[in-house]
Amino acid sequence: MEPLKHECGIAVIRLRKPLEHYQEKYGSWQYGLNKLYLMMEKQHNRGQEGAGISCVKLQADPGEEYMFREKALGSGAISEIFATVQESFRNAGTAKQIADVSFAKKNQYVCTDGARTALRRRLSRAVASKDKDFGNARFVRNLFERAIEYQAQRLSSVAPLTPEILEQLSTEDLESC
């Protein structure tokens, strides 16, 4: 990798709020991507000859892609990069889906009321009995993964499966793990 020199410009965007906030306030969940494009064009106008972007998803699920990188050289580098990004959206769904915030989020699970109660009980017990090696995030991630495994076992005999059924964690799923 080449070292960054005084000729290099870096633009960083960090979204600190959920995508729904940007959809509601600015009319697009792609607000951060649009701002990044504008910042990179300003750098290009100052003589930048190449460009690249990388995106890191901070709360990715295990096995889910959490990093994206694209780079290009030449006077049309920025346009080329963002054409690639937009192409990935076009290949993923219809225009209506792409404009929808929920399209941008994956692996959404919904807990039934009973499952929420079971989850609260389980977390309260865990926190009450924690020791010096207890990790909140690790515990919750493992609990969630086990609940999904139990859900998969429970649903193996259910037909037909709808998206609503697949997204719903039940009391049984959370009490079994």
C-alpha positions, 0 to 999 in steps of 0.5 A, a space after each residue: 500500500 502506498 503511503 498517504 502524502 500531502 497530495 492525498 485527500 481523505 473524506 470520512 463520513 460516519 452516520 451516527 443515527 439510524 437510516 430511518 432518521 436520514 430518510 425522514 429528515 432528508 428524504 433518502 437513506 442514502 444521505 451519507 453516500 450522497 454527502 461522500 460523493 459531494 466531498 469527493 468531487 470537491 477534492 477532485 476539483 482540487 487536482 485529485 487524479 484517483 479515488 477510492 471509497 471503503 465502507 465499514 458496517 460496524 454492527 454486522 452479523 457473523 458471516 455478513 459482509 461488513 466491508 466494501 471497497 472500490 477504487 479507480 484512477 483517472 479523471 472519471 474515477 469518482 463517477 466510475 466508483 459511484 456508478 459501481 455502487 449504484 449498479 449494486 443497488 440496481 441489481 438488488 431490487 426495484 426502485 421502490 425497494 431501493 428507496 425504502 429504508 427497510 431494504 437497506 437493513 437486513 436480518 430484522 427479527 421481531 420479538 413477540 410480546 412474550 419473547 420480549 418478556 422472556 428476553 428481559 427475564 433472561 438478561 436480568 438473570 444474567 446481569 444479576 449473576 455476572 462475574 468479572 469475565 462477563 461480557 454484555 455484548 458477547 452474551 447478547 450475541 450468543 443468546 441471539 444466535 442460539 435463539 435463531 438456531 431454536 427458531 430454525 428447528 421450530 420452523 423446520 416443520 412449518 409450511 408455508 414459510 412467509 417473511 413475517 414468520 421467518 422474522 419473528 422470534 417467539 417466547 419458545 425460541 428465547 426460553 429454549 436457549 
